[in-house]
């Protein structure tokens, strides 16, 4: 069974909305339906339309009913997506905005002597959070070299540790994921996109280059 297109999914939601409005005792705005489809396409990649968009509509209605809201807006959809995926979709709060402003300095205090790398990572995080990026590709890909590697693993991090030990053929496959966010076989068939993510390659090669 073929997945419906974006426009077809929106039409399907329009047909279901009257029943959900009665059930939740609230009204869905037109922009809410469109937002539900668009965000489900962007962030819920492991499922297909229209099911994932329908779930967003239903859960946002349940949330609005619990909060005693009369209208279900795109903001409700964003809250549901954030809770569902763990990815911050809503606009940054004042506290988060302050944290973003201090992010580069925080990195520099934690990673000594890597100011240029800290600035590059911080810049990518800032661009991604405000939506300035290609939605079809990973947020960024980094190559870290040296005696330390990445130990913390947030929801959007793909870590390829000690890549110097990887076979070249395998490495080429992994690099395709970091570059395009998906794999493609010899018949041009592509896997689903991995969604918003940061790719990190870590290696100990070059650790002692300065002493040789």
C-alpha positions in Angstrom: 0.0 0.0 0.0 1.5 3.3 -1.1 1.9 6.1 1.4 -0.3 9.1 0.6 1.2 12.4 -0.5 1.3 15.4 1.8 -1.8 17.0 0.2 -3.6 13.7 0.3 -2.8 13.3 4.0 -4.2 16.7 4.7 -7.4 15.8 3.0 -7.7 12.6 5.0 -7.3 14.7 8.2 -10.0 17.1 7.1 -12.4 14.1 6.8 -11.6 12.9 10.3 -11.6 16.3 12.1 -15.4 16.6 12.8 -15.3 13.3 14.7 -12.3 14.4 16.8 -13.7 17.8 17.5 -16.8 16.2 19.0 -14.7 13.7 20.9 -12.3 16.3 22.4 -14.8 19.2 22.6 -12.4 21.5 20.8 -11.9 23.0 17.3 -8.9 22.4 15.1 -7.7 25.3 13.0 -6.8 24.7 9.3 -3.2 25.5 10.0 -3.1 22.9 12.7 -3.9 20.1 10.2 -1.2 21.3 7.8 1.3 21.6 10.7 0.5 18.1 11.9 1.3 16.6 8.5 4.4 18.7 7.9 5.9 17.9 11.4 5.1 14.3 11.1 6.9 14.1 7.8 9.9 16.0 9.2 10.3 14.4 12.6 8.4 11.0 12.8 10.3 9.3 10.0 9.9 5.7 11.2 6.2 5.7 10.5 4.0 6.5 7.4 1.3 8.9 6.6 -1.5 9.3 7.4 -1.2 7.3 10.6 1.5 9.4 12.2 -0.3 12.7 11.4 -3.6 11.2 12.8 -1.8 10.3 16.0 -0.5 13.9 16.3 -4.0 15.3 15.8 -5.6 12.9 18.3 -2.9 13.5 21.0 -3.0 17.3 20.6 -6.8 17.2 21.0 -6.4 15.1 24.2 -3.9 17.6 25.5 -6.1 20.6 24.7 -9.1 18.9 26.4 -7.0 18.3 29.5 -6.0 21.9 29.6 -9.5 23.2 28.9 -8.6 24.8 25.6 -11.3 25.6 23.0 -9.1 25.8 20.0 -6.3 23.4 19.0 -3.5 25.4 17.4 -0.1 24.5 15.7 1.6 25.1 19.1 -0.3 22.1 20.5 1.1 19.9 17.7 4.6 21.1 18.4 4.3 20.2 22.1 3.1 16.7 21.2 6.0 16.2 18.7 8.5 17.3 21.2 7.1 15.0 23.9 6.9 12.1 21.4 10.4 12.4 19.8 12.4 14.2 22.4 13.4 16.8 19.7 12.8 20.5 20.7 10.3 21.7 18.1 8.7 24.6 19.9 10.4 28.1 19.9 13.3 28.3 22.3 12.2 29.5 25.8 13.9 32.4 27.5 16.0 29.9 29.5 17.0 27.8 26.5 17.8 31.0 24.5 20.2 32.0 27.3 21.7 28.6 27.3 22.3 28.8 23.6 24.0 32.1 23.9 26.4 30.7 26.5 26.8 27.3 24.7 30.1 28.1 23.0 31.7 29.4 26.2 30.4 26.4 28.1 32.1 24.1 25.5 35.4 26.0 25.7 35.5 25.6 29.5 34.9 21.9 29.2 37.1 21.2 26.2 40.4 23.0 26.7 42.5 24.2 23.8 39.8 23.5 21.2 38.3 27.0 20.7 37.9 26.7 17.0 36.1 23.3 17.2 33.9 24.6 20.0 32.9 27.6 17.8 32.1 25.3 14.9 29.9 23.0 17.0 28.1 25.9 18.6 27.4 27.5 15.2 25.8 24.3 13.9 23.6 24.0 17.0 22.5 27.6 16.7 21.6 27.2 13.0 19.7 24.0 13.6 17.7 25.3 16.5 16.4 28.3 14.6 15.7 26.2 11.5 18.4 27.4 9.1 19.4 24.1 7.5 18.5 21.6 4.8 15.7 19.5 6.4 16.6 16.5 4.2 20.1 16.1 5.6 21.7 15.7 9.0 22.3 18.8 11.1 26.1 18.4 10.8 29.0 16.0 10.7 32.2 16.4 12.7 35.5 14.6 12.9 37.2 14.7 16.3 40.8 13.5 16.7 42.8 13.1 19.8 43.1 11.1 23.0 39.5 11.7 24.2 36.2 10.7 22.5 32.5 11.4 22.9 30.9 9.8 25.9 27.5 11.6 26.2 24.8 10.5 23.8 21.9 12.9 23.2 18.8 11.9 21.1 20.3 13.2 17.8 23.9 12.0 17.9 25.4 9.4 15.6 28.8 8.4 17.0 31.4 6.6 14.9 34.1 6.0 17.4 37.7 4.8 16.5 36.9 5.1 12.8 40.6 4.3 11.9 39.7 0.7 12.6 36.9 0.6 10.1 37.2 -1.1 6.7 37.2 1.4 3.9 34.1 -0.2 2.3 32.1 0.1 5.5 33.4 3.6 6.1 32.1 4.7 2.7 28.7 3.4 3.6 28.7 5.3 7.0 29.9 8.5 5.3 26.9 8.4 3.0 24.7 8.4 6.1 26.5 11.4 7.5 26.4 13.3 4.2 22.9 12.5 2.9 21.1 11.2 5.9 20.1 8.0 4.1 21.6 5.0 2.3 21.0 4.2 -1.4 21.6 0.8 -3.1 22.7 0.0 -6.6 19.2 0.4 -7.9 18.8 3.9 -6.5 16.4 2.6 -3.7 16.9 4.8 -0.6 16.2 4.1 3.0 14.1 6.5 5.1 16.0 9.6 6.2 17.5 9.5 9.7 16.0 12.9 10.6 17.6 15.7 12.7 20.9 14.4 13.9 24.6 15.3 14.4 27.2 12.9 13.1 30.5 12.6 15.0 33.5 10.6 13.9 36.1 10.1 16.6 39.6 8.8 16.1 42.9 8.5 18.0 45.0 8.9 14.9 47.2 11.9 15.0 47.2 12.0 18.8 51.0 11.8 19.0 51.7 13.5 15.6 53.1 16.5 17.3 55.7 14.5 19.1 57.0 12.6 16.0 
